[in-house]
């Protein structure tokens, strides 16, 4: 199956039909929140990842070789994967409202914070979950770390949540004094934790306030939906 390459971005037209392959989980819901904030409509194909539908579907395997979600399919058949890459693409084709920065300096700041949260907090958090409480689900499907390593990774993530709390301070947003991709990444992974029995570590009152503030946004309703 020959797939179109991801080339020059185009502005969204009302006639364009975007299709999002998604599921439960922080990454698909990050993209869905981003879409709501951008007021972009998509056709959504939902996979039951608990049942492993995304990895059992042969047609989807040709669309996303990793078998992961989300995947965005454009009107011409072009496929874009990885949640932050999809968000970057959506920002380019619909710049307003701006969520990744209006200038090179702003974009660098948002990308720096989004990457810090992703690499230093979200990655050890999810790896810790897969090797720990989520082990029965994930061990048959992918390589997972040992239970001992899972506990260490979870502790590392909690330590970095506390660090982020200090960086947030009394601000409403992580950077730029307005909502950005960095806030959405943090909010989605905190909510992911809540869904699997995790809670914010002690000493993160600023993040608790941040979550309450973010929860007031219409896009936060994504996390209250049952699927």
Backbone torsions as a table, in degrees:
resi	resn	phi	psi	omega
1	UNK	NA	121.0	-180.0
2	UNK	-93.1	124.5	-176.4
3	UNK	-108.7	144.1	177.5
4	UNK	-62.4	149.4	177.7
5	UNK	-87.0	152.2	177.4
6	UNK	-76.4	107.3	-175.9
7	UNK	-114.2	-143.3	-176.5
8	UNK	-63.6	136.8	-178.3
9	UNK	-71.5	150.0	176.6
10	UNK	-125.9	154.6	176.3
11	UNK	-74.6	144.9	179.8
12	UNK	-71.2	134.6	171.8
13	UNK	-107.1	155.5	-179.4
14	UNK	-60.0	-27.2	-178.1
15	UNK	-80.3	-13.3	-179.5
16	UNK	-67.8	141.2	175.9
17	UNK	-116.5	114.4	176.8
18	UNK	-102.0	139.4	-179.8
19	UNK	-119.6	127.5	179.2
20	UNK	-112.6	120.7	172.9
21	UNK	-90.3	116.3	-173.0
22	UNK	-140.6	-174.1	-174.7
23	UNK	-168.3	-172.4	166.1
24	UNK	-63.6	165.4	173.9
25	UNK	115.1	157.0	-174.5
26	UNK	-66.5	-36.9	-176.5
27	UNK	-71.0	-48.2	175.1
28	UNK	-60.1	-38.1	-177.6
29	UNK	-74.4	-26.2	171.7
30	UNK	-60.1	-48.6	-180.0
31	UNK	-64.3	-39.7	179.7
32	UNK	-65.7	-39.1	175.2
33	UNK	-64.2	-41.6	179.0
34	UNK	-60.1	-42.3	178.6
35	UNK	-62.6	-42.2	178.6
36	UNK	-63.4	-44.5	179.4
37	UNK	-61.6	-33.3	179.5
38	UNK	-85.1	-9.2	-176.0
39	UNK	57.5	47.6	177.3
40	UNK	-109.4	126.2	178.6
41	UNK	-89.0	139.3	175.5
42	UNK	-136.1	156.3	166.7
43	UNK	-84.3	132.3	-174.9
44	UNK	-115.9	131.8	173.4
45	UNK	-108.6	117.4	-175.0
46	UNK	-100.4	130.5	175.0
47	UNK	-106.0	141.2	172.0
48	UNK	-85.5	97.0	-176.3
49	UNK	-74.6	-22.6	176.5
50	UNK	-63.6	-38.7	177.4
51	UNK	-84.2	-4.4	178.5
52	UNK	76.3	23.6	-176.9
53	UNK	-59.8	-37.0	-176.9
54	UNK	-64.7	-29.5	-178.4
55	UNK	-93.9	-13.5	179.9
56	UNK	-94.5	-13.7	-176.4
57	UNK	-84.0	111.0	-175.9
58	UNK	-64.7	-36.9	179.7
59	UNK	-66.4	-40.7	179.1
60	UNK	-68.1	-32.7	178.7
61	UNK	-60.2	-28.8	177.2
62	UNK	-79.5	-21.8	178.5
63	UNK	-84.4	-35.5	-178.8
64	UNK	-138.3	105.0	-173.8
65	UNK	-65.2	-20.2	178.4
66	UNK	-81.5	-17.2	-177.8
67	UNK	73.8	8.3	-176.1
68	UNK	-91.6	170.1	173.9
69	UNK	-123.4	150.3	8.8
70	UNK	-94.3	166.9	169.3
71	UNK	-134.8	133.7	177.0
72	UNK	-105.4	125.8	177.4
73	UNK	-108.6	124.6	-178.0
74	UNK	-84.9	171.9	-176.9
75	UNK	-57.7	-33.2	-177.2
76	UNK	-92.7	7.8	178.9
77	UNK	93.7	-5.8	176.3
78	UNK	-60.9	139.8	-177.5
79	UNK	-116.8	132.4	178.8
80	UNK	-125.2	128.4	-179.6
81	UNK	-120.2	171.0	-178.1
82	UNK	77.8	123.6	-168.8
83	UNK	-59.2	-47.0	-178.1
84	UNK	-70.8	-30.5	176.3
85	UNK	-65.8	-42.3	177.1
86	UNK	-61.0	-43.6	178.8
87	UNK	-62.6	-41.0	177.0
88	UNK	-60.6	-42.2	179.6
89	UNK	-63.4	-46.5	-179.7
90	UNK	-61.7	-36.6	177.3
91	UNK	-62.1	-38.8	-178.0
92	UNK	-72.1	-37.1	-177.2
93	UNK	-86.1	-16.2	174.1
94	UNK	-141.9	83.2	-171.8
95	UNK	-64.2	-22.6	-177.6
96	UNK	-115.0	136.9	-4.1
97	UNK	-70.7	146.5	-175.3
98	UNK	-76.2	131.2	-179.4
99	UNK	-126.1	-4.1	-178.8
100	UNK	-127.5	5.8	176.4
101	UNK	113.9	142.1	-179.5
102	UNK	-93.6	-19.0	-177.2
103	UNK	-128.5	165.2	176.5
104	UNK	-56.4	-39.3	179.4
105	UNK	-64.7	-44.2	179.4
106	UNK	-64.6	-43.5	-179.5
107	UNK	-63.2	-38.3	178.0
108	UNK	-63.0	-40.0	-178.9
109	UNK	-66.5	-46.1	-179.9
110	UNK	-63.4	-44.5	-179.2
111	UNK	-65.9	-35.3	177.6
112	UNK	-61.1	-48.0	-178.0
113	UNK	-70.3	-39.3	177.9
114	UNK	-61.7	-41.2	-179.8
115	UNK	-68.7	-41.1	177.8
116	UNK	-58.0	-46.8	-178.9
117	UNK	-64.6	-42.4	-178.8
118	UNK	-64.7	-52.8	-173.1
119	UNK	-75.2	-42.8	-172.3
120	UNK	-89.5	-20.4	-176.3
121	UNK	-119.8	-55.8	-173.3
122	UNK	-66.4	-42.4	-177.7
123	UNK	-63.3	-53.7	178.1
124	UNK	-64.2	-30.7	179.5
125	UNK	-64.2	-48.7	-178.0
126	UNK	-71.5	-37.8	177.4
127	UNK	-65.4	-37.1	177.1
128	UNK	-64.8	-40.5	178.7
129	UNK	-66.1	-45.4	-177.9
130	UNK	-62.1	-36.1	-179.4
131	UNK	-88.3	-8.3	-178.5
132	UNK	-112.8	-104.6	-176.1
133	UNK	-61.9	-31.1	-178.9
134	UNK	-90.3	7.4	-174.3
135	UNK	-56.6	-43.5	-179.2
136	UNK	-58.2	-32.0	-179.8
137	UNK	-81.3	-42.5	-169.8
138	UNK	-90.6	-29.1	-175.3
139	UNK	-59.0	-38.2	178.8
140	UNK	-72.1	-12.5	-171.3
141	UNK	-108.9	-22.7	-174.6
142	UNK	-158.8	168.0	175.3
143	UNK	-71.1	131.8	177.1
144	UNK	-127.2	156.3	179.8
145	UNK	-75.3	166.9	178.3
146	UNK	-66.3	162.6	179.5
147	UNK	-62.1	-34.7	178.7
148	UNK	-66.4	-44.9	178.8
149	UNK	-65.5	-35.8	178.9
150	UNK	-60.2	-42.9	178.8
151	UNK	-64.4	-39.6	178.9
152	UNK	-66.1	-41.2	179.4
153	UNK	-65.8	-40.9	178.2
154	UNK	-63.1	-41.0	178.0
155	UNK	-65.9	-38.7	177.7
156	UNK	-61.8	-44.3	178.7
157	UNK	-61.7	-45.2	179.5
158	UNK	-59.9	-40.4	178.9
159	UNK	-61.2	-38.7	-179.7
160	UNK	-76.2	-27.7	171.6
161	UNK	-62.6	-40.7	178.0
162	UNK	-63.4	-40.8	176.4
163	UNK	-60.4	-44.2	-179.7
164	UNK	-64.2	-36.4	177.2
165	UNK	-57.1	-42.3	178.3
166	UNK	-66.4	-36.8	178.5
167	UNK	-69.4	-35.0	178.8
168	UNK	-67.5	-43.1	-179.5
169	UNK	58.0	-136.0	-177.8
170	UNK	-94.4	13.9	-179.6
171	UNK	-78.6	156.6	175.4
172	UNK	-83.7	-27.7	-175.9
173	UNK	-129.3	156.5	-174.7
174	UNK	-71.0	-36.1	177.9
175	UNK	-153.5	162.6	176.5
176	UNK	66.0	1.3	179.9
177	UNK	60.0	26.3	174.6
178	UNK	-156.9	167.7	-179.2
179	UNK	-63.0	132.5	176.4
180	UNK	-140.0	175.5	175.9
181	UNK	-54.1	-36.6	-178.8
182	UNK	-60.0	-41.5	178.3
183	UNK	-64.8	-41.3	-178.5
184	UNK	-66.2	-38.9	177.6
185	UNK	-62.2	-48.9	-179.7
186	UNK	-60.4	-46.8	-177.8
187	UNK	-62.0	-42.2	-178.0
188	UNK	-66.9	-38.0	-179.2
189	UNK	-78.4	-29.0	172.0
190	UNK	-64.3	-45.7	-179.9
191	UNK	-66.8	-35.3	172.9
192	UNK	-56.3	-46.1	178.6
193	UNK	-57.9	-44.6	179.8
194	UNK	-58.1	-36.9	-176.5
195	UNK	-72.1	-17.2	-178.7
196	UNK	-113.8	21.2	173.3
197	UNK	89.0	5.5	178.3
198	UNK	-84.5	157.6	172.8
199	UNK	-137.4	156.8	178.1
200	UNK	-57.3	136.6	-180.0
201	UNK	-66.5	158.8	176.3
202	UNK	-56.3	144.1	178.1
203	UNK	87.9	21.8	-179.9
204	UNK	-125.7	46.9	179.4
205	UNK	-62.3	-33.0	179.5
206	UNK	-66.0	-40.2	177.9
207	UNK	-68.5	-35.8	176.8
208	UNK	-62.1	-41.0	176.5
209	UNK	-65.8	-40.8	177.6
210	UNK	-59.5	-44.2	179.8
211	UNK	-63.0	-44.4	179.7
212	UNK	-61.9	-38.8	178.6
213	UNK	-67.1	-46.3	179.8
214	UNK	-65.3	-32.4	-177.0
215	UNK	-65.1	-15.6	179.3
216	UNK	-79.9	-14.2	-178.5
217	UNK	-75.2	141.6	177.5
218	UNK	-54.6	-34.6	-178.5
219	UNK	-65.1	-21.6	179.5
220	UNK	-67.8	-15.3	177.3
221	UNK	-60.5	-20.3	176.0
222	UNK	-53.9	-37.3	-176.1
223	UNK	-81.8	-7.6	178.2
224	UNK	-100.7	-1.7	179.9
225	UNK	-83.9	138.3	175.4
226	UNK	-94.1	132.9	-178.5
227	UNK	-133.9	NA	NA
